[in-house]
C-alpha cells in the first residue's frame, strides 16, 4: 500500500468523534485485509485516549482533539501495513498480566497460557517440591512464561535464557514491573549455553519449559503478514521440519534435569507425534503426555526424566 489509505484522508474534513473515527478506521483496516478490523481500531483508539475500550462508547460522540486524532491516524496507517497491534501499543495481556512488548520479542499468544497452566498443575502435584523448585525456561522472549510462573509459584526459582540481548531487556523490564525480578535469573546465550556454568551441578533443575521456534522454514513465507514481516524470525523458524530446537533441548536437557524432572514444550498443532517420538528415542524419558488447548488442538507435550 503506497501512501495514506483513501478512507483515512477523509478524517479531518469535519470534527472527528470516536464514532466517526472508529467507523472510518475499521473500514480502512478491513480494506487492507485486517480480519479483526473493528477490534483493532477500538484497541488503538483506546490506547491513544488512555481509556478502556468500554469507555469509548460512553464518550461516543464527544469531539476528538486534533493531536489525538493525528496520532490515531498514524497508528491506523501502520496497522494497515500489517504492523501488529501489540507493537503499536507496546502492550499485550498474558495470564491476566500486562506485558511490555517490542519488535525484539514475539507477541505473547493466548495459546501459550496452556504451557503455564500445565506447568503450574504439574508442580502442584508434588507440593513437597515447591520450596526450592528450580525451573529453566529456554527462549524467554518477553518473559511472559517466566514471569507468570514466578507469580503463580513464588517459592520457585527460575532461570530464563534468550539468545537476544534486546529480548532479555524486555523480559527484565516485565519481571520488574510485576515484582518478581528477584525470583528470575536472566541469562544471555543460545539455549543451554546461557547456563553452561551450571554443568558442574548435573540435575540442577526440576523442570525445563520452552516455547521454542517451531515454524517449518519452507512455511515461513506463508505466515500471516503481521507475523512474517514484523515478528523476529529467530523466534519462529524451527528449521526444515520445525523440530531443530526440540531435538537440541531433548538431547542436552538430560544433563540439566534432575531425576524425575519434567520437560514441557509448546508445540505446533501437528507435531505431537514427532515430539513424543523424540522423547521416546532419547531413552531417558517416560510418561510423555499431550495436552490439548481449548480449541481441541494439540498444544503442549510433557515428559518425565527416568529416575
Protein Blocks (a to p, Z undefined) as FASTA:
>chain_A
ZZjdfklmmgokaccdfklmmmmmmmmmmmnopaklmmmmmmmmmmmnopafklmmmmmm
gccdfklmmmmmmmmmmmmnopafklmnopaceehiacdddfkbccddfklmmmmmmmmm
mmmmmmmlmnopacddehjlnommmmmmmmmmmmbccddddfblklmmmmmmmmmmnopm
mmpccdedehjlmmmmmmmmghkbfbdcddddfbdfklmmmpcfklmmmpcfklmmgojn
opmmmmmmmmmmmmmpcghiacdddddfklmmmmmmmmmmnopaghiacdddfkopafbd
cddddZZ
